[in-house]
Amino acid sequence: MSMSDDDRDIDIESDDDGDSDTGLGSSRHTNTANFTQAEKRAHHNALERRRRDHIKESFTNLREAVPTLKGEKASRAQILKRTTECIQTMRKKINDNQKDIDEIKKQNIQLDQQIRAMEGAMNGDGYADLQSEDDVCSDDVEDEDLELPDSSRRNKKMKTFHA
């Protein structure tokens, strides 16, 4: 016995993940072979309604997850647009933060070198290559690297110990 067009439509249009909490998974596999056309249509309509409700709930969850949309009314197109903008902003912040982390790690290495040089000088090792503060902590950081994503200025350069 082959599947009717209505049966295939029900199976195709029911695009749930099989989530047990939505109740979509169990009714998806209902055998509709002995249903009348009206029962098949009613079954299909119920599945389609659940599918649309699931999508609606997903958009609601997405809207509440985006800070610029939280608590607001928005169309699905606005939700998708603002979500895309939010993701792009977050990626930029992550990239900016990674640059900050890399710069701070570099400064930590330079400070560790200064500490070792000073400890060596104090212990009488006569660290011959003791570099000046300007050589150890260069000021080659661009002003734009110091800009935070929220446009507030912050001086990230570390104060160095003068021997």
C-alpha positions in Angstrom: 0.0 0.0 0.0 1.5 3.3 -1.0 1.4 6.6 1.0 -1.2 9.1 -0.2 -0.2 12.6 -1.0 -1.8 13.8 2.2 0.2 11.4 4.3 3.4 12.5 2.6 2.5 16.2 3.2 1.9 15.5 6.9 5.3 13.8 7.2 7.1 16.5 5.3 5.4 19.5 6.8 5.9 18.3 10.3 9.5 19.6 10.7 9.9 19.1 14.4 13.0 17.9 16.0 11.2 15.1 17.8 11.4 17.1 21.0 9.5 15.3 23.7 8.6 18.5 25.5 6.6 19.8 22.5 4.5 16.7 22.1 5.2 16.8 18.3 7.2 13.6 18.1 4.5 11.1 19.1 1.7 12.3 16.8 4.0 12.5 13.8 3.9 8.7 13.3 0.2 8.2 13.6 -1.0 5.8 11.0 -3.6 7.6 9.0 -4.3 4.8 6.5 -7.8 4.1 8.0 -8.7 7.8 8.4 -11.4 9.4 6.3 -10.4 12.4 4.2 -11.9 14.7 6.8 -9.9 13.0 9.6 -6.7 13.1 7.5 -7.2 16.8 6.9 -8.0 17.4 10.6 -4.9 15.5 11.6 -2.8 17.4 9.1 -4.2 20.7 10.4 -3.4 19.8 14.0 0.2 18.9 13.0 0.6 22.1 11.1 -0.8 24.1 14.0 1.7 22.5 16.3 4.5 23.2 13.8 3.6 26.9 13.6 3.3 27.1 17.4 6.8 25.6 17.7 8.2 28.2 15.2 6.4 31.0 17.0 7.8 29.9 20.4 11.3 29.7 18.9 11.0 33.3 17.6 9.8 34.4 21.0 12.8 32.8 22.7 15.1 34.3 20.1 13.5 37.8 20.7 14.0 37.5 24.4 17.6 36.4 24.0 18.6 39.5 22.0 19.2 42.5 24.3 17.9 45.1 21.9 14.6 43.2 21.4 13.9 42.0 24.9 10.4 42.8 26.0 9.6 44.6 22.7 7.1 43.6 20.0 8.9 42.8 16.7 8.1 41.1 13.4 9.9 37.9 12.5 12.0 39.9 9.9 13.0 42.4 12.6 13.9 39.6 15.0 16.2 38.0 12.4 17.7 41.3 11.4 18.4 42.4 15.0 19.7 38.9 15.9 22.2 39.1 13.0 23.3 42.6 14.1 23.7 41.3 17.7 25.8 38.4 16.5 28.0 40.7 14.4 28.4 43.1 17.4 29.3 40.2 19.7 31.9 38.9 17.2 33.5 42.3 17.1 33.5 42.5 20.9 35.1 39.1 21.1 37.7 40.1 18.5 38.4 43.4 20.4 38.7 41.5 23.7 41.1 39.0 22.2 43.3 41.9 21.0 43.2 43.3 24.6 44.1 39.9 26.0 47.0 39.6 23.5 48.3 43.0 24.4 48.1 42.4 28.1 49.9 39.0 27.7 52.6 40.9 25.8 52.9 43.5 28.6 53.1 40.7 31.2 56.0 39.1 29.4 57.7 42.5 29.3 57.1 43.1 33.0 58.4 39.6 33.8 61.6 40.4 31.9 62.0 43.6 33.8 61.5 41.8 37.1 64.1 39.2 36.3 66.5 41.9 35.2 66.0 43.9 38.4 66.3 40.8 40.6 69.5 39.9 38.8 70.9 43.4 39.3 69.9 43.3 43.0 71.6 39.9 43.5 74.8 41.3 42.1 74.6 39.3 38.9 75.3 42.5 37.0 72.7 41.9 34.4 74.5 43.6 31.6 71.6 43.7 29.2 69.3 45.6 31.6 67.1 47.4 29.2 65.6 50.8 29.9 61.9 51.1 30.6 61.4 52.6 27.1 63.0 49.5 25.5 61.1 47.0 27.6 57.7 48.6 27.5 57.4 50.1 24.1 54.6 52.6 23.3 53.8 51.2 19.9 50.2 50.5 20.8 47.9 52.4 18.5 45.2 54.6 20.0 42.6 52.6 18.2 43.7 49.5 20.0 42.9 51.2 23.2 39.3 51.9 22.1 36.7 49.8 23.9 33.6 48.5 22.0 31.4 50.9 24.0 33.6 53.8 22.9 34.8 54.6 26.4 38.5 55.3 26.7 40.7 53.2 28.9 44.4 53.3 29.3 45.6 49.7 29.2 49.3 50.5 29.5 50.8 49.2 32.6 52.9 51.4 34.9 56.4 50.1 35.1 58.6 50.1 38.1 61.5 52.6 37.9 64.8 51.2 39.2 
